[in-house]
Amino acid sequence: MLNSESLRIILVVDHDKKFVGTITDGDIRRALINKSDMETQLHKIMCTNALTASINDSHYGISRLIKEK
């Protein structure tokens, strides 16, 4: 999936389709460098504190949030 998407990021959702994190190729590389293998569960390597916004948020509000972080 990671190679087929142009943004090179996977959004991870739970069984209820609630967003729980992201996975990038960098996350996978770091995990492999830290001796994880390809059987490592996603929740152990994914970013769970990703910056998110609602579809109802204004462009100004999103830009301000990004600058704050």
KAJOPE-V420935 format. One record per residue. SS is DSSP state (~ for helix, > for strand, _ for the rest). PHI is phi as a letter, one per 20 degrees, with the letter a starting at -180 (* if undefined). D_LAST is the distance of its C-alpha to the last C-alpha in Angstrom with 1 decimal. Layout:
BEGIN
ss = [SS | SS]
phi = [PHI | PHI]
d_last = [D_LAST | D_LAST]
END
This chain:
BEGIN
ss = [_ | _ | _ | _ | _ | _ | _ | _ | > | > | > | > | > | _ | _ | _ | _ | _ | > | > | > | > | > | > | ~ | ~ | ~ | ~ | ~ | ~ | ~ | ~ | ~ | _ | _ | _ | _ | _ | _ | _ | _ | ~ | ~ | ~ | _ | _ | > | _ | _ | _ | _ | _ | _ | _ | _ | _ | _ | _ | ~ | ~ | ~ | ~ | ~ | ~ | ~ | ~ | ~ | ~ | _]
phi = [* | f | f | e | e | f | e | l | b | d | e | e | c | e | f | e | m | e | f | c | r | c | c | c | f | f | f | f | f | f | f | f | f | e | m | f | d | f | e | f | f | g | f | e | c | f | e | d | d | f | f | c | b | e | f | e | f | f | f | f | f | f | f | f | f | f | f | f | e]
d_last = [28.1 | 25.5 | 27.9 | 29.0 | 25.8 | 24.6 | 20.8 | 21.5 | 19.5 | 21.0 | 19.7 | 21.4 | 23.0 | 25.4 | 29.0 | 28.1 | 25.7 | 22.7 | 19.5 | 19.0 | 17.0 | 17.1 | 19.3 | 19.3 | 22.1 | 20.0 | 19.8 | 23.5 | 24.3 | 22.5 | 24.4 | 27.6 | 27.2 | 26.8 | 30.2 | 29.2 | 31.6 | 31.5 | 32.6 | 29.4 | 28.0 | 24.8 | 23.2 | 23.6 | 21.5 | 19.0 | 15.3 | 15.3 | 11.7 | 10.7 | 8.3 | 11.2 | 12.6 | 16.2 | 18.8 | 19.6 | 16.2 | 16.8 | 15.5 | 14.4 | 12.5 | 10.8 | 10.1 | 8.8 | 6.3 | 5.3 | 5.5 | 3.8 | 0.0]
END
